[in-house]
Structure formats: C-alpha cells, structure tokens
Amino acid sequence: MGSLAAGGAAAMGSGAFNTAEATRTVNVEVAEDASAWISLNPLSDFADYNDEGLLELDFSEYPGNVWASESQGMNANAVFTFEDVFEIWADLGSSAGQYYFWVEAEGFDVDIELTAGGGQSGQAVPTEGIDLTEPFQFGGQPGSVFVDMEISTDEPIEEAGGTLIIHASESNPNAT
C-alpha cells in the first residue's frame, strides 16, 4: 500500500512550479571583419572591405589594367588561379584548435575551388593545398589560412558571382 501511495503522489505532481521566467542582460558586440573573432582579411587586389567593413571579392576588373575600357572579364572556357586572395584568421583562445572551419561557395554560375595557400608565419596553419570546402582544423591558436581560388568558366556570363560562407563549428559536420 505504501508504494501505491508514493506512485500516486508522483503522478499528481510534487507541488513544485510548472513554469519559471528569469530575465538576464546579454551584451553582444558585432565587429567588422578585420577585428572579429574570425577575421577575414584582404590579401590581393581582388579583395577589399566594403563601406560596412565586410570583406568583398571583385573579379570583374583586372586591377591596375590601363585598358580597363576594353577588358570585359575572364575568358570563356578557361581556368584562372588566384593565390592568396584573402585570409581566414581565428583567435579563439585555447579552443581555436578544437573548431572545424570550412568555406561554402553558394550561387555561382562558374566553378569555384578553394584551397589553402599557406598562412601567417608563426601561426597554426593547415596543410597547404587542402580543399577548404571540407572541414579542417588549425591545430593550434591563433590560426591563419591564405585562401587560393581557382575559377573555371564555361560560356560568357555577364554576372557569375555568388556568396562564400565561412563556417566554424565545434563538431565535424561530416562525422557520422
């Protein structure tokens, strides 16, 4: 009889609260790409910060081209390789080596390959030549990787741009 009474009390509730609410202050500071936790830094004439301080890549004109009015873009059916276009730099304290990073190319009308081209001397740098669209780790902190880009074109396209998304995660997205 004693155990039946205890089970009945558990089913009816213990008298503790059903809901609670507490308000806390949260401070968030959003930084420009140059000074964020994960910095995106221009390294070439094709990379620069826009008016909002965000990294932008522009391959529509050849930098310093004195014939700019005659130059209309990349050749069709060609492959262009650009080394050290921009840098991904992470200073996340002792946990930087625990994060997985990868870059996703989205919405391009040309083929884009992104590979590691080195990094800052004295920083944790991933193996040169690895595919940056696959998760990688810096192996230490701070971490630095220079991004090389290969752009393959098919037919002439007036606007072939897209978006690069830089991801960082504590877990490997490819782990099963």
Protein Blocks (a to p, Z undefined) as FASTA:
>chain_A
ZZmmmmmmmmnoghiafbdcdddddddddddfklgmbdcddfbfkbccdfkopacddfkb
cghiaklmmpgbjcehiadddehkbccdddebjmlmmpccddddehiabdcddddebdce
hiacddehiafkbccdehiacdddddddddddfbdcfblcdcddddddfbdfkbZZ
